[in-house]
């Protein structure tokens, strides 16, 4: 499945819209304006919350938790590395994803069990942060898209010091 993830420019909080290949709105991500750390609600087009993303503040590495129906579902952690960006999407059981890419070119590959399951690339000719996300059929689209949001948030934090 191919998605277009786009951050809204004129918004007080982090707000994203995710569309399918035919430009139909599929998901909306709304950030909380006044909160300690990033907190975002990942909703379907009808406003039903599918996931909640929360930044964990007391951590040596950038770390975010993804909740589903109020329960901790997964954790996204930025790993230390010198020249490439590495993240882990830690989900229960042996289903973890490793994400690697380039901070400068904003190209990322998601792998699970040694197999590429998603690819993300940034559009440089857009006014706001815009990413193309290709996900292999049968994968957890919400978990992967929520992780893309986390990567964007972490990259902006890195740029801002």
C-alpha positions in Angstrom: 0.0 0.0 0.0 1.3 3.5 -0.8 0.6 6.4 1.5 1.5 10.1 1.4 2.2 11.5 4.9 2.1 15.3 5.1 2.6 17.6 8.1 0.3 20.6 8.3 2.2 23.9 8.2 -0.2 26.3 10.0 -0.8 24.4 13.2 0.0 25.1 16.9 0.6 21.4 17.5 2.1 18.6 15.4 -0.6 17.7 12.9 -0.3 15.3 10.1 -2.6 13.9 7.4 -2.1 10.6 5.7 -3.6 9.9 2.3 -3.7 6.9 0.0 -2.3 6.8 -3.5 -5.6 8.2 -4.9 -5.3 11.2 -2.5 -8.1 10.0 -0.2 -7.7 11.0 3.5 -7.0 7.8 5.4 -5.6 9.0 8.8 -5.1 12.1 10.8 -2.6 12.7 13.6 -3.3 15.4 16.1 -0.7 16.6 18.6 -1.5 18.1 22.0 -0.6 21.8 22.2 0.5 22.1 25.8 2.1 18.9 27.1 5.4 17.6 28.5 6.9 15.8 25.6 5.2 14.9 22.3 1.7 13.4 22.6 -0.2 12.6 19.5 -3.5 10.9 18.7 -3.5 8.7 15.5 -7.1 8.6 14.2 -8.9 7.1 11.2 -10.9 9.3 8.9 -14.0 9.1 11.2 -12.0 10.4 14.2 -11.7 7.0 15.9 -8.4 6.7 17.8 -6.3 3.8 16.5 -3.2 4.6 18.4 -1.7 7.1 20.8 2.0 8.2 20.6 3.7 9.4 23.7 7.3 10.6 24.2 9.1 9.1 27.1 11.1 12.0 28.6 13.4 10.3 31.1 15.5 8.3 28.7 19.1 8.5 27.4 17.9 7.8 23.9 14.9 9.3 22.1 12.1 6.9 23.0 8.4 6.9 22.2 5.6 4.6 23.2 2.7 3.6 21.0 -0.6 2.7 22.8 -3.6 0.9 21.3 -6.9 0.9 23.1 -5.1 2.2 26.2 -2.5 -0.6 26.4 1.2 -0.3 25.5 1.6 -1.9 22.1 5.1 -1.0 21.0 8.1 1.2 21.7 10.2 3.2 19.2 13.8 3.9 20.1 16.4 5.8 18.2 19.7 3.8 18.5 23.1 5.5 18.8 25.0 5.6 15.5 27.5 7.9 13.8 26.5 8.3 10.2 23.2 6.6 9.7 19.9 6.8 11.6 18.8 3.6 13.2 15.5 3.0 15.0 13.9 -0.1 16.6 10.1 -0.6 16.6 9.9 -3.1 19.5 6.5 -4.9 19.5 5.6 -7.9 21.7 7.1 -11.2 20.6 9.6 -11.8 17.8 8.0 -9.2 15.5 10.4 -6.3 16.0 11.2 -4.0 13.1 14.6 -2.4 12.5 14.6 0.9 10.7 17.7 2.3 9.0 18.3 5.2 6.8 19.9 8.6 6.4 19.2 11.6 8.6 20.3 13.9 5.7 18.4 12.3 2.8 15.4 11.2 4.9 15.2 7.8 3.2 14.4 4.9 5.5 13.9 1.1 5.2 11.8 -1.0 7.6 12.9 -4.6 8.0 11.4 -7.4 9.9 13.0 -10.8 10.1 15.6 -9.7 7.6 13.0 -8.8 5.0 12.2 -5.3 3.7 8.6 -4.5 4.6 8.4 -0.7 4.1 10.2 2.2 2.5 10.0 5.9 3.3 11.3 8.8 1.3 11.0 12.5 1.8 9.7 14.9 -0.9 12.1 17.8 -1.0 9.9 20.0 -3.2 7.1 20.5 -0.7 6.4 23.3 1.7 5.9 21.0 4.6 7.4 17.7 5.6 6.0 15.3 3.1 6.9 11.6 2.9 6.0 8.8 0.5 5.5 5.5 2.4 5.3 2.1 0.7 4.2 -0.8 2.9 4.1 -4.4 1.9 0.6 -6.0 2.0 -0.1 -7.8 5.3 2.1 -5.6 7.5 0.8 -3.4 10.3 0.2 -0.1 8.5 -0.8 1.8 11.6 2.4 0.8 13.5 4.7 1.6 10.6 3.0 5.0 9.9 3.1 5.9 13.6 6.8 5.1 13.6 7.2 7.4 10.6 5.7 10.2 12.6 8.1 9.4 15.5 11.1 9.5 13.1 10.0 12.9 11.8 9.6 14.2 15.4 13.0 12.9 16.4 14.7 14.4 13.4 13.2 17.8 14.1 14.4 17.5 17.7 17.9 16.7 16.5 17.9 19.7 14.2 16.7 22.0 17.0 19.4 20.8 19.4 
